[in-house]
Amino acid sequence: MRVGPSQDEIRRQNLGALLRHVHVHGATSRAELTTALGLNRSTIGALTADLAGAGLVSEGTPKETGRAGRPSLVVRPESARVYAYAYSIEVDRLRAARVGLGGEVLDRRDLDRPRDLDAGETVPMLAGALKQMRERVPPESICVGAGVAVCGMVRKADGLVRLGPTTGWVDEPIGAALAVELGVELPVTVGNVADVAAFAEHARGVAAGCDNVIYLYGDVGVGAGIIAGGRRLTGHGGYGGEVGHMVVVRDGTPCECGSRGCWETQIGEYGLLRAAGRSDARGRDALLAVFDAADRGDARAQTAVRHAGDWLGFGVANLVNIFNPEMVIFGGTMRDLYLAAAAQVRSRLNETGLPACLEHVRLRTPKLGDDAALIGAAELAFERLLADPLDAA
């Protein structure tokens, strides 16, 4: 016979729920917390006092409300004091940030990344960026850990990068290596860049309030972060969302993954540049140049963009038919392609998608922009704190 949760367990759950609400929604009055969490006023007061005592939140009077009576105290996350480090390892750049509780980016560093840079060379660069940011951290601050977003297949159990086709990494323990390089006992959590960007947009971006979301991310390759029923859908080992490797052309163009005819060979960087007659170019700037040339009337660029847009709509229609999302978000280079070829994307989606699945789906670009990956990586690090605030603080 199962014993119910103890009073201590209930208290910890409530502390986590309150801190998570303030972390996601920002400054919130006690009265609003009472309604949102379904707890009485005295319980909210006690929980807030515990979190304030741990230095995680602060309380203060609100700005002038214009209402009679004593105003309800406002609970705010201690964004400047409680933070996580976040990293995004992308094909052409490395980004690092210090992100405060509540999602505020407090400091950042951007570094160019040569495409042939291996993991052993990448980790010291990330550690160097952290050391620079650490010099500006106020005394008595609390670091809860670090999160890393990486383009590739990441094993959920330990953060091992099993395969990064666009970086050339195979079985790289990037999280463990970074923890050693930092020389501190910080938990380091690793996730796929599309997955963590979806996490961020669902928590505090354009998909806030949507329980079924697909975040389509493009760099050289293409991946997806999937939110189903309000939860991240990562698969058994953590490798879910590799939609760029759906085979759409039998015996088609060779893909970096070793297969042929993958979706990303049609809509990814290499395929689009090849179609535009610019196979020697590379990088996001090269893609933007193709879109600009198409806008200016370059016939070959226009054909390449229409071709890629049609394939983008084809693949999105399949994903919409399978997952029935409320929203599809286009991030990274997929944002640029979608904006350049929206007519082709929508036309193919409407032609191929099932009417019932198309009824409520919305196509959007990220509210958080390129910061979605960084903020999502920070969210990975904050999860431990939000699950048990007093134990992790």
C-alpha positions in Angstrom: 0.0 0.0 0.0 1.5 3.3 -1.1 2.1 5.9 1.5 1.2 9.5 0.5 3.8 12.3 0.3 5.2 13.6 3.5 4.7 17.2 4.6 8.4 17.8 3.7 7.8 16.5 0.2 4.7 18.6 -0.2 6.6 21.7 1.0 9.4 21.1 -1.5 7.0 20.6 -4.3 5.3 23.9 -3.5 8.5 25.7 -3.2 9.5 24.5 -6.6 6.1 25.4 -8.1 6.3 28.9 -6.7 9.9 29.5 -7.8 9.1 28.1 -11.3 6.2 30.4 -11.6 8.2 33.5 -10.7 11.1 32.3 -12.9 8.9 32.0 -16.0 6.4 34.8 -15.4 8.6 37.4 -13.6 7.5 39.6 -10.8 4.2 38.3 -9.4 2.1 39.5 -6.5 1.3 37.2 -3.6 -2.4 37.5 -4.5 -1.7 36.3 -8.0 0.5 33.4 -6.7 -2.4 32.4 -4.4 -4.7 32.1 -7.4 -2.2 30.6 -9.8 -0.9 27.9 -7.4 -4.2 27.2 -5.6 -2.6 27.7 -2.2 -3.8 29.9 0.7 -2.3 33.2 1.6 -0.5 32.0 4.7 1.2 29.2 2.8 2.3 31.5 0.0 3.8 33.8 2.7 5.7 31.0 4.3 7.0 29.6 1.0 8.1 33.1 -0.1 9.9 33.7 3.2 11.8 30.4 2.7 12.8 31.3 -0.8 13.8 34.8 0.2 15.9 33.4 3.1 17.8 31.3 0.6 18.4 34.4 -1.6 16.4 33.1 -4.5 13.6 35.8 -4.5 12.9 39.2 -3.0 9.7 40.9 -2.0 8.7 44.5 -2.2 5.7 46.8 -2.6 4.3 47.2 -6.1 4.3 50.4 -8.1 1.3 52.7 -7.5 -1.8 50.6 -8.3 -4.4 53.4 -8.0 -6.5 51.0 -5.8 -7.6 51.6 -2.2 -6.3 49.3 0.5 -3.0 47.7 1.3 -1.3 46.4 -1.9 -0.2 42.7 -2.1 3.6 42.3 -1.9 5.3 41.4 -5.2 7.7 38.5 -5.4 10.6 38.9 -7.8 13.4 36.4 -8.9 16.9 37.4 -7.8 18.1 37.6 -11.4 21.3 39.4 -10.7 22.3 37.1 -7.9 21.2 33.6 -9.0 22.4 32.5 -12.4 23.5 29.7 -14.7 26.1 29.6 -17.5 24.8 28.7 -20.9 26.7 27.6 -24.1 25.6 27.1 -27.7 28.0 25.2 -29.9 27.1 25.9 -33.5 28.7 25.2 -36.8 30.3 28.6 -37.3 30.4 30.1 -33.9 30.5 29.5 -30.1 28.3 31.5 -27.8 28.5 31.7 -24.0 26.2 33.6 -21.6 25.5 34.1 -18.0 21.7 33.9 -17.6 19.9 35.0 -14.4 17.0 33.4 -12.7 14.0 34.7 -14.7 15.7 34.3 -18.1 17.6 37.5 -18.2 20.9 37.4 -20.1 23.4 39.2 -17.8 26.6 38.8 -19.8 27.6 37.1 -23.1 30.6 36.2 -25.3 30.5 35.3 -29.0 33.4 33.5 -30.7 34.0 32.4 -34.3 34.4 28.6 -34.7 36.3 27.1 -37.6 34.3 24.2 -39.0 37.2 21.7 -38.5 37.5 22.6 -34.8 37.4 19.4 -32.7 35.9 19.0 -29.3 39.3 19.0 -27.6 39.9 22.5 -29.0 36.4 23.7 -28.4 36.2 23.0 -24.7 39.1 25.4 -23.7 37.5 28.2 -25.7 34.2 27.7 -23.8 36.0 27.6 -20.5 37.9 30.8 -21.4 34.7 32.6 -22.1 33.3 31.5 -18.7 36.4 32.7 -16.9 36.0 36.1 -18.5 32.4 36.4 -17.4 33.2 35.1 -13.9 35.4 38.2 -13.3 32.3 40.4 -13.5 30.1 38.3 -11.2 29.0 40.2 -8.0 30.1 38.8 -4.7 27.7 36.4 -2.9 26.1 35.3 -6.2 24.8 31.7 -6.6 25.7 29.7 -9.7 23.4 26.7 -10.1 25.2 25.0 -13.0 25.8 25.1 -16.7 23.8 24.0 -19.8 25.2 23.3 -23.2 23.3 23.3 -26.5 25.0 21.4 -29.3 24.2 20.6 -32.9 24.1 16.8 -32.9 22.6 13.7 -31.3 22.9 13.9 -27.6 22.5 10.9 -25.2 20.1 12.0 -22.5 21.6 9.8 -19.8 25.0 11.5 -19.7 25.2 14.3 -22.4 27.5 12.3 -24.7 27.4 13.7 -28.2 26.9 10.5 -30.1 27.0 12.1 -33.6 27.4 15.6 -34.8 27.4 15.3 -38.6 28.0 19.0 -39.2 30.8 19.3 -36.6 32.4 15.9 -37.3 32.1 14.8 -33.7 31.5 11.2 -32.7 31.0 10.0 -29.1 32.3 13.2 -27.6 31.7 13.6 -23.8 31.5 17.4 -24.1 29.7 18.0 -20.8 32.2 15.9 -18.7 35.1 17.5 -20.5 33.8 21.0 -19.9 33.3 20.2 -16.2 36.9 19.1 -15.9 38.2 22.2 -17.8 36.2 24.5 -15.5 37.8 22.9 -12.5 34.7 23.5 -10.3 32.0 21.2 -9.1 29.2 22.6 -11.3 26.7 20.2 -12.8 26.9 20.5 -16.7 23.8 19.4 -18.7 24.0 18.9 -22.4 21.1 19.0 -24.9 20.4 19.2 -28.6 20.2 22.8 -29.8 16.7 22.4 -31.4 15.4 20.7 -28.4 16.6 23.4 -25.9 15.4 26.2 -28.2 12.0 24.6 -28.3 12.1 24.4 -24.5 12.9 28.2 -24.3 10.3 29.3 -26.7 7.7 27.1 -25.0 8.6 28.5 -21.6 8.9 32.2 -22.3 8.8 32.8 -26.1 6.3 32.8 -28.9 4.9 29.3 -28.0 4.1 30.2 -24.3 0.7 28.7 -23.6 0.9 26.2 -26.5 1.2 22.5 -25.4 2.0 21.1 -28.8 4.9 22.7 -30.7 7.5 21.9 -33.3 10.6 24.1 -33.4 12.5 23.6 -36.6 16.1 24.6 -36.4 18.6 25.0 -39.3 22.3 25.5 -39.3 24.2 23.4 -41.9 21.8 20.6 -41.0 18.2 20.5 -39.8 16.7 19.3 -36.5 13.5 19.7 -34.5 12.6 20.3 -30.9 9.2 18.8 -30.2 6.8 19.7 -27.4 3.9 17.2 -27.1 1.2 17.6 -24.4 3.4 20.3 -22.7 6.4 18.0 -22.4 9.6 17.7 -24.4 9.6 14.7 -26.7 13.2 13.5 -26.9 12.8 9.7 -27.4 14.1 6.8 -25.4 17.8 7.7 -25.6 17.4 11.4 -26.2 17.9 11.2 -30.0 14.3 12.2 -31.1 13.8 15.1 -33.4 16.4 14.3 -36.1 13.8 15.3 -38.8 16.5 16.5 -41.2 17.4 12.8 -41.8 14.0 11.8 -43.0 14.7 10.3 -46.4 12.6 12.1 -48.9 14.4 11.3 -52.2 15.2 7.6 -52.7 18.9 7.2 -53.8 19.2 11.0 -53.6 22.0 13.4 -52.8 24.5 12.0 -50.2 24.0 13.4 -46.7 26.6 14.2 -44.0 25.0 11.4 -41.9 26.0 8.7 -44.4 22.6 8.2 -45.9 21.2 9.6 -49.2 18.2 11.8 -50.0 17.7 13.2 -46.5 15.4 16.2 -46.1 18.2 18.5 -45.1 19.9 17.8 -48.5 17.0 19.8 -50.0 16.6 22.6 -47.5 19.9 22.7 -45.6 22.8 25.0 -46.3 24.7 22.8 -48.8 21.6 21.9 -50.9 20.4 25.5 -51.2 23.8 26.9 -52.1 24.4 24.1 -54.6 21.0 24.8 -56.3 22.0 28.5 -56.4 25.3 27.7 -58.1 27.3 28.8 -55.1 28.7 25.4 -53.9 32.0 27.1 -53.0 30.3 29.4 -50.5 29.4 28.5 -46.9 27.8 29.9 -43.8 24.7 31.9 -43.0 26.0 35.0 -44.7 26.2 33.0 -48.0 22.6 31.9 -47.5 21.5 35.5 -46.9 23.3 36.5 -50.1 21.2 34.0 -52.0 18.0 35.3 -50.5 19.0 38.9 -51.3 19.9 38.0 -54.9 16.5 36.3 -55.3 14.8 39.6 -54.0 16.8 41.5 -56.6 15.6 39.3 -59.5 18.5 36.8 -59.9 16.7 33.9 -61.7 18.9 31.1 -60.5 18.7 32.3 -56.9 14.9 32.6 -57.2 14.6 29.0 -58.5 16.8 27.7 -55.7 14.7 29.5 -53.0 11.4 28.3 -54.5 12.8 24.8 -54.7 13.9 24.8 -51.0 10.7 26.5 -49.9 8.6 23.8 -51.6 10.6 21.1 -49.9 10.4 22.9 -46.6 6.6 23.0 -46.9 6.5 19.3 -47.9 8.5 18.2 -44.8 6.5 20.5 -42.4 3.3 19.1 -43.8 4.5 15.6 -42.9 5.4 16.7 -39.4 2.1 18.5 -39.0 0.2 15.3 -40.1 2.2 13.2 -37.5 2.3 15.5 -34.5 -0.7 17.8 -35.0 1.0 20.8 -33.4 -0.6 24.1 -32.6 2.5 25.9 -33.8 5.6 25.4 -36.0 8.5 27.7 -35.3 11.3 28.3 -37.8 14.6 29.0 -36.1 18.2 29.4 -37.3 18.6 29.3 -41.1 15.1 27.9 -41.3 13.8 31.3 -40.2 15.7 32.9 -43.1 14.4 30.3 -45.6 10.8 30.6 -44.3 10.8 34.4 -44.6 12.2 34.2 -48.1 9.8 31.5 -49.3 6.7 31.7 -47.1 4.4 31.5 -50.1 5.9 28.2 -51.3 5.9 26.8 -47.7 2.2 27.6 -47.1 1.2 26.5 -50.5 2.8 23.0 -50.1 1.6 22.7 -46.5 -2.0 23.5 -47.5 -1.7 21.0 -50.5 -0.2 18.1 -48.5 -1.3 18.6 -44.9 -4.5 16.9 -43.6 -7.3 19.4 -43.2 -8.0 18.5 -39.6 -4.3 18.9 -38.7 -4.2 22.3 -40.5 -7.2 23.8 -38.7 -5.4 25.4 -35.9 -1.7 25.3 -36.8 0.2 28.6 -36.8 3.6 29.2 -38.5 5.9 31.6 -36.5 9.5 32.8 -36.1 11.2 32.7 -32.6 10.4 35.5 -30.2 13.7 34.9 -28.6 15.6 35.0 -31.9 19.1 33.5 -31.8 19.1 33.7 -28.0 16.6 30.8 -27.9 19.4 28.2 -27.8 21.3 30.0 -25.0 18.2 30.6 -22.9 17.2 27.0 -23.4 20.6 25.8 -22.3 20.3 27.9 -19.2 16.8 26.3 -18.6 18.5 22.9 -18.5 20.8 24.1 -15.7 17.9 25.7 -13.8 15.8 22.6 -13.8 17.7 21.1 -10.8 17.1 24.3 -8.8 13.4 24.5 -9.7 12.9 20.8 -8.8 14.2 21.4 -5.2 15.1 25.0 -4.6 16.5 24.8 -1.0 18.5 21.7 -1.7 20.1 23.1 -4.9 20.7 26.6 -3.8 
